[in-house]
Amino acid sequence: MEVEVKLRLPNSQSHQKLSNLLSPFHTTTLIQENIFFDTPTTTLAVSNAALRLRFYNLDSYAVLSFKSKPELTQGISRVEEHEEPIDPSLARSFLTDPNGLLGLSNKSQIMEKLKGEFGVDELICLGGFKNVRGVYDWKGLKLEVDETVYDFGVCYEIECESQEPERDKELIEGLLMENGIDFVYSDINKFGVFMSGKLPSK
């Protein structure tokens, strides 16, 4: 179970202000490309699940992930997540040959699960989005400040994986409020935004 605090920032000015504020605590910046797959009848999306390939820093490495049973309430996200490293060049080939992923089932627990539990026997590529993630080590928390670029616009968010989400959310909210940075609780995850084809309304 992955548990995260997720707070959405309203605009690029808030994102830049937060990035500047956290700059002494910066550890790395990740360039992420996220590509999603489903069956032609959207078997996974209908089941509130998502199959994703994520490429990091111009194909330096890649990760195959499967997320299911998402819950997002009051800025705290809980989701079942399974991840496996995958060779970037092999992963890149699946963008034009999505069914090639099914051939991994004998060595991928994720693909074995999709075939066995969801009956997946055909995949299509849904496309995806890019994300620039600034990572900061602040007060013992790993803060991830995201600029997510969709075909239909840009969204800004701060995330923090946490074992004590209520406590950590309060800390992050305090940081934002003390510095006059507006925010709202995220009420839809990035995949949900992608699938809706529009930016969150508030």
PyMOL commands that set and color helices and strands:
alter all, ss='L'
color gray80, all
select helices_A, chain A and resi 12-25+43-46+88-93+98-104+109-118+165-178+190-196
alter helices_A, ss='H'
color red, helices_A
select strands_A, chain A and resi 2-9+26-38+49-56+61-73+76-86+124-138+141-150+153-161+184-185
alter strands_A, ss='S'
color yellow, strands_A
deselect
rebuild
show_as cartoon
